[in-house]
Amino acid sequence: MYAFVEGEIDSLGPPVVVSVAGVGYEVWVPERHRHELAAHVGPVRLYTHLQVREDDMTLYGFPSPARREVFRALISVNGVGPKVALAVLGDDAADEVLRGIRRGDHEPLRSVKGIGKKTAERIVIDLQERAAAWIDSGPASETEPASAGEVDDPLAAEALLALQALGVSPDRASAAIVAVLEHDERPDDVEALLRRALRRLHPAG
C-alpha cells in the first residue's frame, strides 16, 4: 500500500514521525538508522512495510529497498516478528549478523536481543540461500542500493523494471544500477544502462 514516505522528520520518537503534506506518519525504524536520522538535515525517504492486524496498522521504514527486503525475509521466518527483525537490522553488529546467516553460522544472531538458539538456527536454515543475494547486491554495510535521487531518475527506474522482468530481485537490480551510475560514464539510454547493469550482475557472462 505504501512504497515509501518522504518528508521532514518531526520527531525521532520512537517511533519516528515523518511529516508529509501536513500529515504525520509514525514509522518504526531500526535503532541504528534512527540515530543516523538525528544528524540528517532536510527531507528523508523511508521505504516502508505496512503490517496489518485486526486492531492495528503499523508502518516500518528503512533507508533502502534492500534493507526492507531483509526485514520482510526475517518476518517470514516462523517465530520472528517485526520487533525482532528490527532488532536484527538495528543492532550495531547487523552487518556481521547478515554475513553469519550467509555462512550458515547462527552464533552472531545470538547477540541480538530477543533471539535464542532455536530461533537463530531457524533463521539460518530458512534464509541462508536468500542471504547470499543480500551480500552479492551490496549488503547492509557496503552499498546502499537505490537512494531517493537514483530511484527518481527515469532512466534508472525503467532499467530497474526491466531487470525485475528478467527475474532479478529488486535489491540486486537496484544495487547494479546504482553501481553503474556511480562508477561508469552515464549511459545515453535505457538499453546501455541495462547492458552495463547485467555485466555487473554476471561479470563472467
Summary of the structure (lengths in Angstrom):
residues: 205
radius of gyration: 17.5
end to end distance: 37.1
largest distance: 51.5
contacts: 644
relative contact order: 0.10
helix: 52%
strand: 18%
